[in-house]
Amino acid sequence: MKEVELLSPAGGYETMVGAFNAGADAVYLGGSKFGARAYADNFDRDQVLDAIVYAHLHGKKIYMTVNTLVKEGEFSEVYDFMVPYAEKNLDGVIVQDLGVARLIRQEFPGIELHASTQQTITGVHGARLLKERGYTRVVPARELSLSEMKAIRDEADIEVEAFIHGAMCYCYSGACLFSSVVGGRSGNRGRCAQPCRLPYGVNGSTGEQYPLSLKDMSTISIIPELIEAGIDSFKIEGRMKKPEYSAGVTALYRKYIDKYYDNPKGDHRVSKEDLETLKNLYQRTGISEGYYHRHNDKSMVTVVSPAYNATSEDILASVHDKYLTSTLKYSCDLYCELIAGQKARLTMSVQRGDDFFYEEAYGAEVQSASKRPMDEESIRKQISKLGGTSYEAGSIDINIDDGGSGSGIFIAVSALNELRRDLVLKMDEALMPENGFRTPKAKSLTDYDVYESAVSGAKKGRLQVLVSTRDQLDTVLDYDHSSGLIDRIYVDSNLFLKFDEKVKEKIKALKLSAPSLRFYAVLPYITRTEGWDGSQEVKRVSDELKESCFDGILVRNLEQLGVLKESGFKGNISFDYGVYNWNREAVLELMDIAMALDSDIFVDEISVPYELNFKEACDLVSAIRKETSIPVAYNIYGHIPMMISAGCIKKTTDACSGRIHELQSENVNILDRMNNRMTVTCNCRHCYNVIWNTFPTSLHGSLDKITGRDLFDDLRIDLTIEDGKRSRRILDYYTGRLSGADEPDIFESGSFTTGHFKRGVE
């Protein structure tokens, strides 16, 4: 039976050494660029190369985190960055950016592709898509239950890497824009400022609360269950933590993993002493087992305080002395043969696991001694000098033969040293694994200009409007569409699935009077199968499109795309901002994912990500246009969804609505330290929260600049928490401005933000 891999964090070389000493099978580390822990020590190029050699000599693996989103202007740096690591046979790369994955698959097929948890993989269908694109492993969203993880492993037939210990994000990884919006430090770029750890008031309550701060995860008590679920790799969080943390936590998990394999039916209870040690290795107040057995729960949230337990200096010192004061060494048996008139011979034998390695080296010719002969102790001293190598001498046998002359033998000390070094190099080479891995090829489209005929003649700069509530929908349906400025209406699936005949007839009549107007159903931010199968809802939406006179679907994640492909959906889809496309290669990869394998899906638009500034957005579209004419939408108004969370603030601070999985949404409010009120929408259907930015992003002051570039095909307005009256004013204002009318400003000073239009993110 293949045993589970224990994967530990390494923020620096010392941490890597300590983790391997403590029993890690592999470590994940970041290089000088493109890693999701920009403020960790990280490795420079030579340190990564040394780390790969060190790991491979000892039968270990190195995975590099190249898991940030890469801007178009930076993308040319990725190839040169990766070359030296590929040449050293780096084992795997953990990636978020689809364009980076595409490049690595095409240019560096000897490196395994692992999908970062930042890709927000929440089910079997998304995992299957990635396997088709050459990925060998996924790190699913931390919010998944154990049964969901097991389903991915079994049904998608792809390796699963799961977090087992460490800090927990409140938001689905890859879906968090909180730090980005409030401070320009993007979690998608490894620079999260952790605003979730700050205090917030809830629904006007007094007193300091921390409703967004999850307790740390610790699963050491359920190790047997996780192993039996078929998880391939157990991942410990913490690249920014001390070397002692990584080594200490690794050692304890190694102990209980080995205990399971020694006796799977035995007693696997964790001792109080070991639990106390874990508690004293840098941990927030309180722990939980994460989401493996619960969708959300107030017991998972610190609520009162996210402060850390005091770290025990005695435990840190003990861990340091045990795991951080030496490197891994092989005990080797040496045999030295020095026969006068023959070349010096030195052999080394090494046992690694069940494998036996033997090497020999020949050096300078041994001379008969003319003066003082070499004695055995001097020879032993020279050949045992293995410091700085991966070996330490065990038994040493020496055979000296002067051919019966009685004068003894002589060989220069420098020659013995050279002989020893040559032998070490040969053994190093023998121990290094051969890299026979090749990333599976993935089909690509040969002609991206299939979009030419579909978009030719379309007028640029028309409006799209997304509606989230019934008031907003009624406002848009009752609006005067005779100007033709609004050409697409996106309707949230919670509304779509509650359509009565009256609404359907209204839409049919509106489409007759405004033939260019199109309607698209908007899928949820997250699709899961835990407790209630959200994938069936995706199928239901696709099945009911024609009946409701809808023209397509807005897709928000890869899971939904996978469901649509596997269910044989025939029609148009658009990709929302969260299906990230920060560079041209990501766009091309996304189109390939959607349309390869003779798919009947037609991708008719992509959205510019929120975090690109205007110049970066223009650079992206200009680069895309060199390959394809796929339409591009640009958001000009809307409250940005800063967090999508499996946690529920209402349930944490009060009680569940009791309407789980019903087509129901309700709002609560939280207040930050500046008394800014943020609306939180509790989506009961899919059991997640959306935390909206206090102020809407509105680019009304830059409309001339945006439309003047003639790059963006559509301008999008997202109505989220506005009432019907405010929605009407927003539509009037923007349609008026775009038609050249002198509209009175409806945005008071301080009531809006321009988002990342100018500043972008680091």
N, C-alpha and C positions, 0 to 999 in steps of 0.2 A: 504494500500500500504506500502510495506517495504521501510523505508527511508534509504537514503544513509548513509554509515558510514563515519565519519570524523576521519581520522587516522593521528596522529601527531608524530613527532620525539621526542625521549627522550634520550639525551646523559647521563643523570644522574637522580637521584631520584628527585631532586628539579624540574628539567625540566618536569618530568612526572606529578608531583603534579600540576604545573602551567598549563600544557596542559589540564588536567582534569578540573581544575577550570575554564578554558577558554571555555570549551564545547566539548573537544575531546571525541569521543565514544571509542576510542582505541588508544594505543600508540605502536610504535615499538621501540625496544631497543636491545642493544647488551650486551652479557655477557662477561666474561673474556677471552673467546676464540672463534675462528671461526666466528667472525663477520666482515662485510665488511667496518668497520670504526675503524681500529686498533688504530688510534690516537685520537679517541674520549675518553671522560672520562670513559664511559662504566660503567656497574654495576658489582659488585662482586656477588658471589653466594647468600649471605644472602640478599643483596639489591634486587636482582631479586625476591627472594621468598617473601620478604615483599611487593614488587610492585604488585605481583600477588594477594596477599591477599587484599591489599588496593583497587586494581582495581575491584576485584570480589565483595567486600563488597558494592561497589557503582554502580554495574551493568555495569562496564566497562570491556575492554578486553586488554590483553597483548600479543603481538606477538614478538617473539624473532628472531633476525637475526642470523641464522647459515648459512650464505650465502657466505662463501669462499670455494674455492676448497681445498680439504684435501688430503695431501700426504699419500701414503701407510704407511709410518712409523708413521704417526700421527693418523691413523684411529681408532686404538684401544682406543684412549682417548675419542672418541665421545660419546660412550655409558655411561661411568661414568659421563661425563659432563652433559648429558641430564637427568639422573635419578631423581635428586631432583626436577627439574622443572616439569617433568611429574607427580611426586607424588603430586605436588601442583596444578595440573590441568592447566598448561600453555595452553592458548587458541590455539596458532598456531605457526608454525615455518616457516620462510621464507628461502628457500634453493636454492642454485645454484647447488651443487654437487649431481649428481644422486645417488652416493653411500650413501651419508648421508640421502637422501630422502628414499632410500630403507631400511636403518636401522631403521629410525623413523617409517616408515609404519609397519615394522615387530615387532618392540620391544615396541613402544609407540603408540598404535592405538587410544588413547584418544586425541592425538594432531593433529590438522588440518595441512595439508601440503599445503603451499603456494609457488608457483614457483616464485623465484626472477626475477626481470628484467634482472639479470645477465644470465638467461637462454636464453635470446634473442628470446623470443617467438614473432613471427611476423604475425601469422595468425591462422585461425580456425583449420587447420590440426594438427599443433603442440600442440595446446591447447587440442584437443581431445585425443591425445596420452597421455598427462599428466593426463587427467581425468581418462583414463583407468588404470593408475598406482596409483590411489588413491588420487590425488591432488583435493582439493576443490576450489582452487583459483589460478589465474595466475596474475602476474604483467607484462603485455606485454611490449615490447620495447617502450621507450618514443617517438620513431619516428613515431609511428602509427597514422594514421588519426582517427578522431572520428568515421567515418563509419567503419573502420577496427576494432576498439575496439567494436563497437556495434555488428558487425558480430560475433566476438568471443563470446560475451555474449549470443547472440541469437542462434547461430548455434552449438557451442560447449557445450552450456548449463553448463557453469562453471563460477564461480564468477570472476569478473574483478576488479582489484585494479589499479587505474590510478593516476599518479602524476598530481597534480594541481598547485603546487607552489614550487619555489626554483631553485637551480642551475641546469644547463643542461650540460650533457657530450656531447662533439662533436662526439664521437664514439658511435656506438651501444654498450650498456653495455654488458660485457662478451666477446666482440670481440676486446677489446683494449689491446695492448701489448706495447704501447708507453713508459709508465713509467717503465715498466718491462725491456724493451730492453735498454733504455738509462741510467737507474740507478739501476736496480735490485729491484725496489719497485713495486710490482705487484698490479694492480687494482683488479685482481682476488683473492687477498689475503688481500684486505682492506688497501693497503699501497700506493695508487696512489699519485705521486708527482706533478700531474697536469701540465705536460709539454705543454698541449694545451693552457695554459694561458700565455705562453711566446710569444715574438714577432718573426715573421718570414718574410723574404723577399719572394716575389712571382715573379717568372719568371724574375729575374734580376732587379726588380723595386727597387728604392731607397726609403728610408723612413721607419719608423717603422710601421708594421701592425700586427694585431692579427686575422688572418683569421680562427683560430681554436677555438676562444673563443666565445661561445654562450652567448647571454643575458639570464638573469634569466627568468624563466617562471612565469607568473601570469595569472590565468584564472578566477579571481573573477567576471569579467564582463560577463562570459559565463556560470555561474553556472547553470541556468535553462536548458540550452542546454545539459550540461553534465549529469544532473540528468535524463532528458527525454531520453537520449541515453541508460539508463539502467545500467550505471556504479554502481557497488556495494559499492566501497570504494574510497573515495577521499584522496589521500596521499600527505602530505606536506613533502618536502625534508628538511633535515637539522639537522642530529644527532650531528654534530660537532659545531653547533651554540649555542649561548647563550640561557639560559632559557627564557629570555624576548622575543627572536625571536619566539620561538615555541608558547609561550602563546599568544603573540600579533597577530601573523598570524592566529592562531587557532580561536581566538575570532572573528576576522573579517569574516572569512569564515563561522563560526557558525552563525553569524548574517544574512548573505545572504542566507545560506541554509534554516534557519528557516523562513526567509521572503518568500522564494519560497513556502514552504509547507503551510504557513499561507494563501497564495493567489497566486496559480500558474499562474493566468492570470493577475496579478497585474504589477505594474511598478517595475522592478528589476534593474534599473540603480544604479550604485555605486556612492556614494557621493564623491565629490572632497576631502573632509576631510579624508575619509577612504582610498582613493587612495594615498593620501599624507602620511598617516600613514604607509601604506605598503611600500612605497618608502623609508621611513626612518627606516625601520627595516632590516638593513643588506642586501643590494641589489646591484648588479652590475649596472653600468651605463646602463640605458635603460632596458626595459622589452619587452617580447613578449608572445603570447599565446601558444608558443611551436608549435608542429607539427599538432595540431588538425585540422587545416584548410589549411595547406600548407606542401608540401613535403620538400622544402627547400626555402630559400630566404635570400638575403643579409641583409634584415632588422632584421633577427634573430641573426646576428653576430655583436659583438661589433666593430670589425675591427680596430677602432682608439685606444681604450684603454679598458682593462677589469677591470679598477679600480672600487672600490666600492664607492657608494654614502656615504657621511658622515652620520653616524647613529646619530639620534637625542637623546641626553642624556635625554632630557625632556620626550620624548615618552617612552624611556626605563624605566625611573623612574616611570612613570605613570603605565606602564604595570606591573612593579615589585610590586608596592603597591597594585594593584588591584587583581593580580592573584598569586603572589608568597609569600605572607605573611601569608597564612592560608591553611589549608587542607579542603577537602570536609567533611561536617558534615550533619548528619540527625537530624532534629529537632524531638525530641521524647517526648511523654507524659509519665510521671511517676506516679505511684500510689503506696504508701507505707501504708501497714496495719500492725499496731503493737498492738496486743491484748494480754493482760497479760495471761500467761498460754498457749499460742499458739506460733507456729513458726512464726517468722517474714516473711512477704510476700512483695515482690516487683515486680511490673509489668512494662513492657515497650511496648509502641505502636509506630510503625514507618510506615510511608507512603513512598513507593518508586514507583514513576510513578502511575500506576493504581492498584498496589498491596499493600495490607495492611498486616503488620506483627505484631504479638502479642506474647510476651513471658513473663513467670513469673518464679520467683525463690523463694525458701524458705530457711530460715537461722536458726539461733539459737533461742531458746525459749525466749519469752519476759517475763521479771520478773516484779513483783510489786516493785516499788521503796522503798528502806529502808531508804534512806537519801534524796538526791537531785534528783528529777525526770527529765527525758529527756524532753526538751521543743521542740516544733515544729520547731523552727528556727534552732536548732542544728541538728535535723534530716535532714531538708531540705539541710543544708550546706553539709552534708556528702554524701547524695545520688545524689547530683547534681555535684559532682566532677568527670566530664567525660573528663577532659583534657587528651590528648594522645589516646583517642578512636575516633571512627567515629561518635560520637553522641554529641549533645548538648541539654540541657534540655529545653523543652518548658513549658507546664503546669506541675505543680507538686501538686498532691493531697495527703494529709497525713491523715490517720485515726488512732487516738490514743484512746485506750479503756483500762482503768485499772480495768474493771469489777465492777465498782461502789465502789471500796475501798477508793477512794479519795486520795490515796497516789501517784498516777501517775505510770508511767512505767519506766523500765530501760532495756537498751540493750547496750552492749559494743560498743564503736565507731569502734573497730577493726572488730566486727561482722557485723556492717552495711557496712563497706568497703568491706568485703568479699562477702556479699550479692550482693552489686552493681557490683563487678567484675564478679561474677558468672552469673548475668543477662546479662552483656555485652557479655560475651563469648557465651551464648546461643543465643543472638540476632545475633552475628557475624555468628554463624553457620547457623542460619535460613536464613540469607541474602546471604550466599554463594551459588552459583548456582550448581546444580548437573550436572556433565559432562557425558551426555549420548552419546557423539559423539564417533564413531568408524570409523577409516579410512577404506574405502572400500578395500577389498582384491584385489590383482592384481595377475594374473596368472604368474607363473614362469616355465621356462623349467626344466625338471627333469633330463636331460642328456646333459651336455655341451660337452661331448666327441663325439657328432655328427661330430665334426671337425676332429677327428682322421683320418677317411678314406679320407677326402677331402685334407688333407695336408701331409699325410704320403708319405715319399720319396721325398718331395720337397727339393731342395737344398737351403741352407740358404746363405744370403749375396749377393743375386743378386740385380741388380739396377732397380729402377723405375725412370722414367723421366716424369715430368709434363711440358707441354708446354702451353704458354699463347698467343703467337703471331704466325702469319703465317710463318715468317722467322724461328722461332724455330721449328715449325712443319715440314717444309721442310727439315731442318737440320737433324731432327731425322728420318724422312722417308727415306732420302738419305744415312743414316749412314750404315756402314757395321755391320750387326747383326749376322755375322757367329759365333762369339765367344759365343753367348748365354748369355752374361753377363747381358744384358738388357732384363728383362722379362715382363715389363709392361710399357705402355705409357699412361699417363693421358692427355687428350685433353680438354682444356677449352670449355665450351658449346658455347661461342660466335663463336669459330672456328667451332665446330662440326656442328652447325646449318647452316653454310655457305658452307659446303662441296659441291663441284661440283663432277661430275662423274669421272673426272680425279683423284681426290684425293681418292675417294672411290675405284677405280680400283687399285691404288697404294697400298692402305692398304691391299686389298685382295691378291695382288701378294706378298706383304711382309709377310703376315701370312702364305702363302703357302711355302715360302722359309725358314721361321723361325717359325715352328709350335708352339713353346712354347711362342711366343710373344703374349701378350694380350693387348687390347686397352680398355680404360675406359673413359667415358665422365665425365667431371668435372662440377658439378653444381655450380651456382653462390654462393658468400658468403652470400647473403641475398635474400630471396624470399618473395615478397609482392604481394598484390592484388590492391593496391591503384593506380587508373588511368589506370593501365595495369596489367592484371592478370598473375603474374609470375608462379603461380601454373600450369597454362596450358602449360607453357614451360617445366616444369619438366615432365609432361605427354608426351609432344612431344618428348623430349629427349629419354624417355623410349620406346616410340613407334618406334623410328627410329634406335634403337640400332642394331637390326639384319640386317637391310638393309645396314648399314654401317660396318658390320662385327665387331661390338664392343661387348665386353664381360661383361661389367658391368658399374656401376656408382659410382663415388666418391661423397658421401653425406656430406654436410657441416653444416647442422642444422636440428633440429627436425621438422621444417615445411616441409622440403623436404621429410623426412622419412615418415611423415604423409600422404603426397600426394601420394607417391609411394605405401604405404600400402592400402590406400583407393581406388586407381585406379586399384588394382589387379596386380601390377607389379610382374613378375616372373623372378627372376634372381639374380645376384650377386651385392652386394653393399660393398663398403669400407667406413669407417668413417674417415674423415679428422681430423686434430689435434684439431679443434675448437669444435668438439662434445666431450667435455672433459671427459677424463677417467684417473683421477689422482690416482685411487686406484682400487683394485680388485672388490670391490662391485659395483663401477660405471660401470666397464666393463660388469659385469654380468647383471646389470640392463639395460644397453644399448642393450645387446643381447636379453633380454626378451622383451623390447619395440619393437625391430625390428621383432622378430620372433614369439611372442605370437599370440593368436587368429588364429591359423592355417594359418599363413602367408606363402606365397611362396617365401619370400625374404630369401636369404642366405647371412649372413654377413661373408665375406671372409677375412677381414683384418681390423685392427684398427691402428691408428697412435699414436706414443708417443707425448704427448703435448710438445710444445716448451719450456715451463718454467721449466721443470724438469731437474735437472743436471744429469750427466751420472749415478752416483750411484743410484739416486732416480729412474731413468728409469729402471735400472737393477733390483732394488727391486720390482718395479711394475710388470715387466714381470715375474720374479721368482714367485711372488704371483699368478699371473694369471695362470701360468702353473700348479698350484696345482688343478685348477678347469677345465681348458679347454686348448686345443691346438690351439686356434684361432691365426692365423698369426699376427705378429706385425711388422710395418714399422717404421724405424728410419730416420729422416731427417738429411742428412749430408751436404747438400748445398742448399742455396737459400736466397734471400732477404726476410726477415720476414715482413709480412703485419702488420704494427704496429697499424693501425687504419682502420676500415671500417665505413664509415660515410655516412649518408643520405645527409649531407651537401655537396655542390660542390664548391671547391676552385675556379674553373674556373668561375662559375656563380657569386660567391661572389666578386671576384676581377676584373672580366672583364665582360663576358656575356656568357649565355648558348650557347652551340654549335648549338642548334636548332634541334638536331638529337635524341631527347629523345625517348627511347624505340626501337631505331634501333639497329642492331647488330654492334655497333660502340664503340670503346674505343680510348681515346687519352690521352696523358700525358702532365702534367704541372710540374713545379719544385718549391719547396720552399727551402729557406735557413735558417738554424738555426743561433744562435748567434756566433757559431764557424765556420761559413761559410761552414758547411757541406750541401751538396745538397741532398735533398730527392725527389725522383720521386713520383708523385701522378698520379695514373691511374684513369681517369674518365670513369666509366662504364656507357655508355649512355643507354644501353638496360635496365638495372635495376636501373638506376639513383642513383648510389652510388660511392663514392671515396675510393680508397685504397692508403694509404700512406705507401710506402716501406722504410725499413731501408736503410740508406745511403750505408752501406757496407753489402755485403752478408755474411751470416754465412757459414763458410767452415770448416769442420772437417777433412781435408786431413791429418793434423798432428797427428790425433788420430785414423786413420783407423785400425791399428793393434790392438789397445786396444778394439775398437768397435767390430770388427769381431772375436777377440780372445775369447770373452765371449760366443759365440755361442748361443746368446739369440734372436737376431733380425733376422726375416725371410727375410726382404727386407730393402735395403738402398735407400733412396729417394733423388733425385735431382729435385729441383723446379726451372725451368727457368721462369723468370718473366719479367724483363726489359732488358735482354741481347739481343744484336743483333745476327744475324745468325752466324757471325764469332766467336764471343765470346762463343756462345753456343757450337760450334764445339770444341773449345779448351777445354772447361770444360768437355765435354763428353770424349774426347781423354785422358785427364789427369786422370779422375777417372777410366775409364775402364782399362787404362794402369796400374795404381797403383793396382787395384784389381786383375789384372791378373799376377802381379809380376814383371812388367816391371819397369825399372829405369827411370821414367818420369821426365823431367826438370820441376821445380816448376813454375807454371804460376801465383802464387799469390805474388805480391810484398808486402814488409813490410808496414803495415798500410792500405792495400787494402781489408782486410777482418776482420771478428770477429769470435770468437768461440762461440758467443751467451751465452747460459746458460749451456754449457757443463760442466764447472767447478763450476761456482758460483751459478747457480740456482737462486731462488728468496726467499726472507724472508718468 
